Every structure is written in C-alpha cells, then in structure tokens.
C-alpha cells in the first residue's frame, strides 16, 4: 500500500527554531528526524539523518511531537508545508520564534500556490489561524484544525483524526 498522499496538504504557520529551522522539514524536530517514523519508514539515523551541531542535546519541539503522533495513526502521510516557509525570528536571534508578518505571509503565498499546483493538491488542511488566513487570501478551499500549541493538543488531534478519516476512507 502507498504510504504517501501528495493530494492532501497540511499547512502550518512557519518553521520553529527547534524544529523545521534545523531539519528543513515542516513539523519535524531533530528528535523525530534522528529517531525516524517507523510507520512511514522515513527519517532515522539508519537512513543517514544526522544531528546538527547547534544544540548539545537533541532538539525536541512539542508541536512536532504532537503532529507526528497524530500522523502515525493515519493511513497515508500528507504533504506538510508552512504558510511562511522561512524561520521568522526576533532581533537577530535565530534561537527564537515570532509570528510571521503579513508581508512575510504574502511572500509565502507564492510558494504555497506553487506547491498546490505542483502536486495537484485536492484537499488542504489549515493548522491554526495564520495558515487559515493565508489560504483565505489565495482563495483555496480548506478544512481547519486548531494549532496544537498552547493547550490545543486534544482539539488538534481530534480534528486531524476527523479530517484525515474523511479523506482516507
């Protein structure tokens, strides 16, 4: 059975400093990259992934952990992307996060449109408010789930289960 489904796209806000900024993969921390995701046979040291030298300890990110726990329960892995695909940080401090500005989200719209066309995406899921507003701005139909940060884990997980169940039945 096919493990991937490029016709479904999940869109987050932006790379976090302990996750995608280090790995290059949306919603993915070093911990996930190094330990792999057996369910989809991706990532892992045994597949050649290595730790960066930025932090002494292996970097973890709660959003990434929550996301991959939810994804491991679905049949096929969707595409993952961010409304602003570059890491927004505070005052020249790469080890910080900030919300992308409206101008940055406008920049991200071009990349998001291109990705949707490239993969002939049929279903889009907005994860959080910034992803939602970006998708509205570019006129893409989507379903929305709450972002898992700041106490949103249960709502997020339930939302992913509901939406992905609809798409993968």
Backbone as a chain_set.jsonl record, in Angstrom:
{"seq": "XXXXXXXXXXXXXXXXXXXXXXXXXXXXXXXXXXXXXXXXXXXXXXXXXXXXXXXXXXXXXXXXXXXXXXXXXXXXXXXXXXXXXXXXXXXXXXXXXXXXXXXXXXXXXXXXXXXXXXXXXXXXXXXXXXXXXXXXXXXXXXXXXXXXXXXXXXXXXXXXXXXXXXXXX", "coords": {"N": [[0.838, -1.179, 0.0], [0.484, 2.245, -0.747], [2.335, 4.726, 0.976], [2.265, 7.444, 1.067], [0.5, 10.52, 0.438], [0.208, 12.835, -1.717], [-1.843, 14.401, -2.52], [-3.132, 15.537, -0.462], [-2.647, 18.259, 1.639], [-1.133, 19.657, 4.456], [-1.032, 22.658, 6.148], [0.956, 24.698, 8.074], [2.044, 27.39, 10.243], [4.787, 28.636, 10.348], [8.317, 27.777, 10.2], [9.709, 26.531, 13.232], [12.235, 27.383, 15.679], [13.427, 25.196, 16.943], [12.695, 23.129, 15.429], [11.644, 22.762, 12.284], [13.417, 24.732, 11.287], [15.894, 23.649, 11.852], [15.757, 21.109, 10.686], [14.64, 21.318, 8.16], [12.27, 20.232, 7.439], [8.85, 20.629, 7.588], [7.082, 20.756, 10.694], [8.798, 19.017, 12.052], [11.169, 17.887, 14.296], [14.642, 17.641, 15.415], [14.77, 15.383, 17.025], [12.708, 13.725, 16.026], [13.571, 13.468, 13.394], [16.022, 12.116, 13.757], [15.271, 9.785, 15.125], [13.392, 8.649, 13.508], [10.383, 7.681, 11.737], [8.747, 5.015, 12.023], [6.319, 3.985, 11.117], [5.924, 5.115, 8.573], [8.312, 4.567, 7.433], [10.384, 6.51, 7.263], [12.988, 8.98, 7.704], [15.421, 8.906, 10.416], [18.436, 7.697, 11.978], [19.485, 5.381, 10.866], [18.863, 5.69, 8.249], [20.525, 7.611, 7.406], [20.254, 10.201, 8.478], [21.397, 12.987, 10.37], [22.479, 14.685, 13.38], [22.369, 18.22, 13.993], [24.886, 20.669, 14.85], [24.111, 22.676, 16.485], [22.771, 22.645, 19.009], [23.599, 21.125, 22.125], [22.134, 18.979, 23.208], [19.75, 16.727, 21.692], [17.393, 18.293, 19.75], [14.026, 18.93, 20.579], [10.585, 19.533, 19.806], [7.458, 20.566, 20.84], [5.147, 20.917, 19.204], [5.899, 19.541, 16.878], [6.189, 16.936, 17.887], [3.562, 16.349, 18.752], [2.24, 16.567, 16.288], [3.427, 14.453, 14.717], [2.705, 12.242, 16.272], [-0.036, 12.268, 15.832], [-0.07, 11.937, 13.036], [0.976, 9.384, 12.736], [-1.149, 7.723, 13.134], [-2.696, 7.67, 10.888], [-3.522, 6.483, 7.541], [-2.06, 7.249, 5.194], [0.641, 9.422, 4.592], [0.349, 12.907, 4.453], [1.314, 15.818, 2.431], [3.421, 18.25, 3.945], [3.638, 21.63, 4.934], [4.418, 25.167, 5.306], [2.751, 28.287, 5.886], [4.368, 30.554, 5.805], [7.361, 29.775, 4.645], [9.875, 30.14, 5.768], [12.09, 30.721, 8.551], [10.861, 32.835, 10.953], [12.338, 35.075, 13.148], [13.319, 36.692, 16.259], [14.834, 39.84, 16.599], [17.555, 39.351, 15.447], [18.165, 36.954, 16.654], [18.511, 33.728, 16.181], [17.648, 31.586, 17.667], [14.957, 31.841, 18.435], [11.429, 32.418, 18.137], [8.91, 34.044, 16.213], [5.745, 35.419, 15.297], [4.913, 35.298, 11.873], [4.979, 38.22, 9.801], [2.388, 40.103, 8.091], [3.362, 40.846, 5.576], [5.377, 38.931, 5.227], [3.821, 36.62, 5.158], [2.501, 37.109, 2.769], [4.624, 36.771, 0.981], [5.019, 34.043, 1.364], [2.694, 33.062, 0.196], [3.059, 32.793, -2.574], [4.811, 30.607, -2.778], [3.232, 28.639, -1.624], [1.002, 28.495, -3.371], [2.365, 27.55, -5.651], [3.258, 25.035, -4.748], [0.829, 23.696, -4.338], [-0.122, 23.598, -6.973], [1.962, 22.15, -8.195], [1.789, 19.585, -7.011], [-0.78, 18.933, -7.585], [-2.774, 19.226, -5.642], [-5.625, 18.222, -3.825], [-6.976, 18.427, -1.442], [-6.831, 20.509, 1.37], [-5.526, 21.303, 4.539], [-5.717, 23.606, 7.049], [-3.632, 24.489, 9.655], [-4.139, 26.09, 12.335], [-4.495, 29.716, 12.89], [-2.925, 31.514, 11.263], [-2.239, 29.991, 9.023], [-4.804, 29.513, 8.125], [-5.718, 32.164, 7.452], [-3.947, 32.778, 5.379], [-4.611, 30.862, 3.427], [-7.229, 31.636, 2.898], [-6.713, 34.152, 1.761], [-5.52, 33.421, -0.67], [-7.517, 32.116, -1.913], [-8.115, 29.373, -1.607], [-9.869, 26.396, -1.03], [-10.412, 24.801, 2.075], [-10.048, 22.781, 5.044], [-10.081, 23.346, 8.544], [-8.007, 22.97, 11.431], [-7.384, 23.26, 14.925], [-4.381, 24.769, 16.089], [-1.78, 22.854, 17.611], [-0.308, 23.987, 19.705], [0.041, 25.684, 22.918], [-1.911, 24.443, 24.673], [-3.625, 23.185, 22.878], [-3.613, 20.527, 22.088], [-5.456, 18.282, 22.326], [-7.783, 19.152, 20.927], [-6.592, 19.602, 18.425], [-5.615, 16.997, 17.752], [-8.023, 15.517, 17.698], [-9.283, 16.91, 15.618], [-7.56, 16.384, 13.429], [-7.835, 13.592, 13.287], [-10.574, 13.402, 12.57], [-10.692, 14.843, 10.101], [-8.717, 13.573, 8.481], [-9.703, 11.02, 8.504], [-12.017, 11.355, 6.957], [-10.851, 11.942, 4.444], [-9.393, 9.658, 3.876], [-10.888, 7.371, 3.748]], "CA": [[0.0, 0.0, 0.0], [1.201, 3.524, -0.819], [2.459, 5.356, 2.296], [2.208, 8.901, 0.965], [-0.642, 11.066, -0.289], [0.533, 14.218, -2.063], [-3.071, 15.119, -2.863], [-3.563, 16.205, 0.771], [-1.617, 19.164, 2.128], [-1.343, 20.285, 5.757], [-0.295, 23.914, 6.165], [1.15, 25.326, 9.373], [2.349, 28.824, 10.238], [6.17, 28.911, 9.958], [9.272, 26.917, 10.898], [10.136, 26.869, 14.584], [13.695, 27.355, 15.799], [13.895, 23.891, 17.403], [12.113, 22.129, 14.534], [11.878, 22.879, 10.847], [14.606, 25.535, 11.002], [17.045, 22.752, 11.917], [15.598, 19.899, 9.878], [14.166, 21.605, 6.807], [11.017, 19.517, 7.222], [7.803, 21.204, 8.434], [6.562, 19.979, 11.827], [9.729, 17.934, 12.342], [12.312, 18.254, 15.133], [15.797, 16.736, 15.309], [14.424, 14.122, 17.69], [11.93, 12.925, 15.077], [14.441, 13.201, 12.25], [17.032, 11.123, 14.124], [14.662, 8.526, 15.558], [12.613, 8.097, 12.412], [8.952, 7.41, 11.875], [8.669, 3.653, 11.509], [5.034, 3.783, 10.419], [6.072, 5.511, 7.167], [9.669, 4.199, 7.036], [11.123, 7.71, 6.879], [13.908, 9.583, 8.658], [16.166, 7.985, 11.269], [19.895, 7.577, 11.809], [19.776, 4.248, 9.978], [18.639, 6.152, 6.874], [21.533, 8.617, 7.118], [19.997, 11.521, 9.061], [22.368, 13.312, 11.417], [22.195, 15.818, 14.252], [23.11, 19.463, 13.765], [25.794, 20.993, 15.948], [23.666, 23.907, 17.135], [22.44, 22.379, 20.404], [24.284, 19.947, 22.661], [21.137, 17.909, 23.262], [18.886, 16.593, 20.524], [16.291, 19.249, 19.839], [12.641, 18.476, 20.507], [9.61, 20.607, 19.7], [6.183, 19.95, 21.209], [4.234, 20.87, 18.049], [6.344, 18.452, 16.011], [5.866, 15.663, 18.545], [2.102, 16.173, 18.684], [1.889, 16.337, 14.878], [3.794, 13.11, 14.263], [1.86, 11.271, 16.987], [-1.317, 12.241, 15.108], [0.137, 11.4, 11.688], [1.245, 7.94, 12.785], [-2.411, 6.986, 13.222], [-3.431, 7.714, 9.624], [-3.053, 5.51, 6.556], [-1.084, 7.776, 4.247], [1.225, 10.684, 5.019], [0.109, 14.025, 3.537], [2.369, 16.82, 2.312], [3.475, 19.202, 5.052], [4.211, 22.896, 4.477], [4.106, 26.306, 6.165], [2.266, 29.489, 5.204], [5.626, 31.255, 5.56], [8.262, 28.626, 4.732], [11.171, 30.531, 6.316], [12.013, 30.887, 10.001], [10.828, 34.206, 11.471], [12.964, 35.116, 14.47], [13.315, 38.001, 16.922], [16.05, 40.645, 16.823], [18.799, 38.666, 15.07], [18.367, 35.77, 17.496], [17.968, 32.573, 15.468], [17.032, 30.661, 18.619], [13.696, 32.434, 18.886], [10.329, 32.371, 17.173], [7.917, 35.102, 16.244], [4.689, 35.26, 14.308], [5.253, 35.956, 10.612], [4.233, 39.441, 9.493], [1.51, 39.991, 6.92], [4.216, 40.89, 4.381], [6.026, 37.62, 5.101], [2.793, 35.67, 4.716], [2.298, 37.389, 1.336], [5.733, 36.098, 0.299], [4.741, 32.613, 1.438], [1.557, 32.702, -0.672], [3.571, 32.375, -3.886], [5.332, 29.242, -2.627], [2.103, 27.76, -1.327], [0.287, 28.288, -4.647], [3.197, 26.698, -6.494], [3.242, 23.674, -4.207], [-0.502, 23.135, -4.601], [-0.166, 23.287, -8.409], [2.95, 21.12, -8.492], [1.323, 18.272, -6.572], [-2.196, 18.779, -7.924], [-3.398, 19.002, -4.345], [-7.091, 18.217, -3.857], [-7.511, 18.72, -0.113], [-5.891, 21.289, 2.161], [-5.874, 21.449, 5.95], [-5.047, 24.726, 7.711], [-3.353, 24.224, 11.057], [-4.046, 27.36, 13.034], [-5.048, 30.95, 12.329], [-2.112, 32.104, 10.19], [-2.436, 29.152, 7.84], [-6.174, 29.775, 7.669], [-5.815, 33.466, 6.784], [-3.196, 32.698, 4.127], [-5.406, 30.097, 2.462], [-8.344, 32.506, 2.511], [-6.165, 35.182, 0.871], [-5.226, 32.912, -2.019], [-8.735, 31.534, -2.467], [-8.051, 27.91, -1.583], [-10.796, 25.728, -0.119], [-9.658, 24.041, 3.069], [-10.621, 22.495, 6.355], [-9.199, 23.922, 9.56], [-7.895, 22.383, 12.762], [-6.701, 24.127, 15.886], [-2.947, 24.527, 16.228], [-1.598, 22.085, 18.848], [0.425, 24.717, 20.755], [-0.683, 26.404, 23.98], [-3.066, 23.72, 25.191], [-4.531, 22.754, 21.819], [-3.288, 19.167, 21.651], [-6.618, 17.401, 22.181], [-8.589, 19.651, 19.807], [-5.819, 19.349, 17.208], [-5.603, 15.56, 17.47], [-9.375, 15.143, 17.282], [-9.524, 17.499, 14.308], [-6.798, 15.62, 12.431], [-8.49, 12.288, 13.152], [-11.823, 13.586, 11.822], [-10.43, 15.262, 8.721], [-7.999, 12.549, 7.737], [-10.634, 9.902, 8.327], [-12.859, 11.69, 5.804], [-10.072, 11.883, 3.21], [-8.707, 8.383, 3.615], [-11.793, 6.217, 3.794]], "C": [[0.888, 1.25, 0.0], [1.189, 4.197, 0.549], [2.246, 6.855, 2.26], [1.014, 9.344, 0.125], [-0.385, 12.545, -0.568], [-0.693, 15.016, -2.491], [-3.656, 15.833, -1.655], [-2.381, 17.017, 1.296], [-2.028, 19.726, 3.477], [-0.435, 21.498, 5.847], [-0.243, 24.472, 7.578], [1.482, 26.798, 9.213], [3.745, 29.105, 9.678], [7.097, 27.95, 10.697], [9.622, 27.443, 12.294], [11.634, 26.681, 14.73], [14.239, 26.013, 16.277], [13.385, 22.764, 16.509], [12.567, 22.308, 13.101], [13.099, 23.733, 10.501], [15.857, 24.659, 10.981], [16.959, 21.603, 10.914], [15.265, 20.172, 8.419], [12.843, 20.946, 6.489], [9.945, 20.109, 8.139], [7.329, 20.225, 9.511], [7.497, 18.85, 12.254], [10.935, 18.453, 13.118], [13.479, 17.305, 14.858], [15.476, 15.369, 15.916], [13.683, 13.191, 16.727], [12.799, 12.526, 13.889], [15.437, 12.089, 12.56], [16.442, 9.771, 14.495], [13.798, 7.874, 14.497], [11.145, 7.927, 12.765], [8.723, 6.06, 11.216], [7.405, 3.403, 10.696], [5.141, 4.096, 8.928], [7.457, 5.191, 6.605], [10.433, 5.409, 6.495], [11.969, 8.211, 8.04], [14.68, 8.504, 9.429], [17.654, 7.934, 10.945], [20.243, 6.476, 10.823], [19.57, 4.601, 8.504], [19.55, 7.341, 6.535], [21.299, 10.001, 7.692], [20.922, 11.749, 10.253], [21.93, 14.552, 12.201], [22.98, 17.05, 13.805], [24.037, 19.692, 14.952], [25.321, 22.191, 16.757], [23.378, 23.742, 18.626], [23.201, 21.144, 20.861], [23.333, 18.751, 22.667], [20.348, 17.86, 21.957], [17.664, 17.475, 20.736], [14.937, 18.561, 19.695], [11.754, 19.706, 20.391], [8.24, 19.994, 19.938], [5.213, 19.873, 20.03], [4.606, 19.721, 17.122], [5.977, 17.089, 16.604], [4.378, 15.366, 18.465], [1.68, 15.841, 17.253], [2.201, 14.914, 14.461], [3.058, 12.013, 15.024], [0.507, 11.142, 16.297], [-1.143, 11.592, 13.733], [0.369, 9.892, 11.683], [-0.034, 7.101, 12.848], [-3.194, 6.983, 11.912], [-2.794, 6.767, 8.608], [-1.911, 6.023, 5.694], [-0.649, 9.172, 4.665], [0.952, 11.789, 4.007], [1.368, 14.877, 3.372], [2.286, 17.751, 3.51], [4.171, 20.463, 4.558], [3.871, 23.977, 5.491], [3.669, 27.506, 5.336], [3.427, 30.422, 4.887], [6.715, 30.205, 5.732], [9.666, 28.929, 5.265], [11.015, 30.84, 7.797], [11.987, 32.362, 10.405], [11.354, 34.229, 12.905], [13.005, 36.549, 14.978], [14.722, 38.6, 16.965], [17.363, 39.905, 16.594], [19.128, 37.454, 15.937], [17.707, 34.567, 16.819], [17.278, 31.573, 16.402], [15.819, 31.314, 19.274], [12.674, 32.262, 17.778], [9.522, 33.651, 17.299], [6.889, 34.805, 15.172], [5.12, 35.946, 13.013], [4.388, 37.207, 10.408], [3.307, 39.194, 8.301], [2.316, 40.025, 5.627], [4.924, 39.554, 4.157], [5.025, 36.567, 4.627], [2.469, 35.878, 3.237], [3.392, 36.708, 0.506], [5.461, 34.593, 0.25], [3.617, 32.164, 0.521], [2.04, 32.177, -2.016], [4.079, 30.929, -3.825], [4.202, 28.239, -2.402], [1.293, 27.471, -2.592], [1.067, 27.326, -5.546], [3.19, 25.248, -6.05], [1.917, 22.983, -4.521], [-0.632, 22.756, -6.081], [0.77, 22.127, -8.756], [2.433, 19.726, -8.162], [-0.145, 18.021, -6.873], [-3.008, 18.434, -6.669], [-4.914, 19.136, -4.439], [-7.72, 18.586, -2.523], [-6.433, 19.423, 0.711], [-6.422, 21.428, 3.577], [-5.042, 22.596, 6.518], [-4.865, 24.365, 9.177], [-3.107, 25.575, 11.725], [-4.494, 28.559, 12.225], [-4.245, 31.515, 11.174], [-2.221, 31.288, 8.907], [-3.817, 29.413, 7.253], [-6.258, 31.094, 6.896], [-5.064, 33.467, 5.458], [-3.994, 31.968, 3.059], [-6.637, 30.884, 2.008], [-7.859, 33.539, 1.493], [-5.903, 34.676, -0.536], [-6.4, 32.136, -2.62], [-8.745, 30.026, -2.558], [-9.093, 27.383, -0.596], [-9.997, 24.846, 0.831], [-10.557, 23.686, 4.245], [-9.601, 22.98, 7.371], [-9.192, 23.08, 10.824], [-7.156, 23.379, 13.65], [-5.222, 23.779, 15.901], [-2.717, 23.799, 17.557], [-0.911, 22.835, 19.988], [-0.525, 25.331, 21.781], [-1.99, 25.729, 24.403], [-4.032, 23.198, 24.147], [-4.364, 21.325, 21.35], [-4.532, 18.307, 21.395], [-7.499, 17.842, 21.021], [-7.893, 19.382, 18.475], [-5.91, 17.877, 16.817], [-6.978, 15.082, 17.008], [-9.699, 15.672, 15.893], [-8.812, 16.752, 13.193], [-7.449, 14.263, 12.207], [-9.754, 12.395, 12.302], [-11.547, 13.879, 10.348], [-9.75, 14.155, 7.928], [-8.844, 11.297, 7.568], [-11.544, 10.129, 7.141], [-12.104, 11.499, 4.498], [-9.534, 10.511, 2.889], [-9.608, 7.175, 3.743], [-11.91, 5.576, 2.447]], "O": [[1.918, 1.29, 0.673], [0.152, 4.238, 1.212], [2.065, 7.48, 3.306], [0.577, 8.633, -0.78], [-0.72, 13.404, 0.247], [-0.575, 16.203, -2.796], [-4.571, 16.644, -1.797], [-1.259, 16.518, 1.384], [-3.146, 20.218, 3.631], [0.776, 21.396, 5.65], [-1.28, 24.692, 8.204], [1.228, 27.386, 8.161], [3.869, 29.75, 8.637], [6.707, 27.372, 11.711], [9.804, 28.643, 12.495], [12.239, 25.907, 13.989], [15.41, 25.716, 16.039], [13.611, 21.587, 16.793], [13.717, 22.041, 12.753], [13.755, 23.465, 9.494], [16.772, 24.894, 10.192], [17.973, 21.178, 10.36], [15.568, 19.361, 7.544], [12.339, 21.086, 5.375], [10.115, 20.092, 9.358], [7.196, 19.027, 9.266], [7.035, 17.83, 12.765], [11.64, 19.35, 12.655], [13.329, 16.301, 14.161], [15.867, 14.332, 15.38], [14.004, 12.006, 16.632], [12.763, 11.381, 13.439], [15.673, 11.216, 11.725], [17.037, 8.731, 14.214], [13.503, 6.681, 14.575], [10.738, 8.019, 13.923], [8.53, 5.972, 10.003], [7.435, 2.685, 9.697], [4.52, 3.421, 8.107], [7.75, 5.499, 5.45], [11.044, 5.352, 5.427], [11.703, 7.906, 9.202], [14.584, 7.32, 9.107], [18.069, 8.104, 9.798], [21.18, 6.611, 10.036], [20.048, 3.892, 7.618], [19.369, 7.996, 5.508], [22.084, 10.908, 7.416], [21.193, 10.838, 11.036], [21.119, 15.352, 11.734], [24.1, 16.943, 13.307], [23.965, 18.972, 15.948], [26.048, 22.676, 17.625], [23.713, 24.622, 19.419], [23.424, 20.222, 20.077], [23.672, 17.664, 22.2], [20.291, 18.842, 21.216], [16.996, 17.405, 21.768], [14.733, 17.728, 18.812], [12.13, 20.793, 20.829], [7.892, 19.0, 19.301], [4.524, 18.865, 19.87], [3.73, 19.006, 16.635], [5.509, 16.201, 15.892], [3.983, 14.245, 18.144], [0.864, 14.947, 17.031], [1.341, 14.229, 13.907], [2.812, 10.946, 14.462], [-0.035, 10.042, 16.186], [-1.977, 10.788, 13.316], [-0.002, 9.206, 10.731], [0.011, 5.89, 12.633], [-4.251, 6.357, 11.831], [-1.667, 6.309, 8.794], [-0.918, 5.326, 5.485], [-1.475, 10.002, 5.045], [1.28, 11.641, 2.83], [2.358, 14.685, 4.078], [1.199, 18.008, 4.028], [5.174, 20.385, 3.849], [3.118, 23.731, 6.433], [4.154, 27.717, 4.224], [3.463, 31.019, 3.811], [6.976, 29.78, 6.857], [10.546, 28.07, 5.217], [9.923, 31.184, 8.248], [12.979, 33.068, 10.223], [10.872, 33.492, 13.766], [12.759, 37.496, 14.231], [15.681, 37.921, 17.332], [18.2, 39.852, 17.495], [20.267, 36.987, 15.941], [16.488, 34.409, 16.878], [16.421, 30.803, 15.968], [15.68, 31.332, 20.497], [13.021, 31.993, 16.628], [9.463, 34.262, 18.367], [7.141, 34.029, 14.25], [5.638, 37.063, 13.052], [3.219, 37.24, 10.795], [3.438, 38.194, 7.596], [1.991, 39.311, 4.679], [5.052, 39.101, 3.02], [5.351, 35.724, 3.791], [2.189, 34.912, 2.528], [3.112, 36.138, -0.548], [5.652, 33.953, -0.784], [3.584, 31.004, 0.108], [1.483, 31.213, -2.54], [3.805, 30.131, -4.721], [4.227, 27.128, -2.932], [0.939, 26.321, -2.85], [0.495, 26.405, -6.129], [3.124, 24.338, -6.877], [1.896, 21.82, -4.922], [-1.19, 21.707, -6.404], [0.405, 21.233, -9.52], [2.617, 18.792, -8.942], [-0.697, 17.001, -6.459], [-3.803, 17.495, -6.648], [-5.421, 20.067, -5.066], [-8.874, 19.013, -2.478], [-5.28, 18.995, 0.746], [-7.616, 21.644, 3.789], [-3.812, 22.562, 6.473], [-5.817, 23.983, 9.857], [-2.003, 26.119, 11.677], [-4.827, 28.449, 11.045], [-4.831, 31.959, 10.187], [-2.288, 31.856, 7.817], [-3.977, 29.519, 6.037], [-6.813, 31.13, 5.798], [-5.511, 34.103, 4.503], [-4.047, 32.409, 1.911], [-7.033, 30.797, 0.845], [-8.518, 33.772, 0.48], [-6.048, 35.429, -1.5], [-6.285, 31.569, -3.706], [-9.321, 29.461, -3.488], [-9.188, 27.863, 0.534], [-9.018, 24.218, 0.429], [-11.656, 24.215, 4.408], [-8.402, 23.021, 7.092], [-10.221, 22.548, 11.241], [-6.403, 24.226, 13.17], [-4.855, 22.615, 15.74], [-3.396, 24.1, 18.539], [-0.928, 22.365, 21.126], [-1.724, 25.474, 21.541], [-3.038, 26.371, 24.479], [-5.149, 22.805, 24.485], [-4.916, 20.945, 20.318], [-4.636, 17.673, 20.345], [-7.921, 17.014, 20.214], [-8.538, 18.979, 17.506], [-6.244, 17.553, 15.677], [-7.085, 14.329, 16.039], [-10.313, 14.977, 15.084], [-9.39, 16.511, 12.133], [-7.599, 13.827, 11.065], [-9.978, 11.572, 11.414], [-12.107, 13.233, 9.462], [-10.173, 13.838, 6.816], [-8.701, 10.587, 6.572], [-11.819, 9.195, 6.388], [-12.654, 10.954, 3.541], [-9.244, 10.225, 1.727], [-9.116, 6.051, 3.838], [-12.629, 4.589, 2.293]]}, "num_chains": 1, "name": "protein.A"}
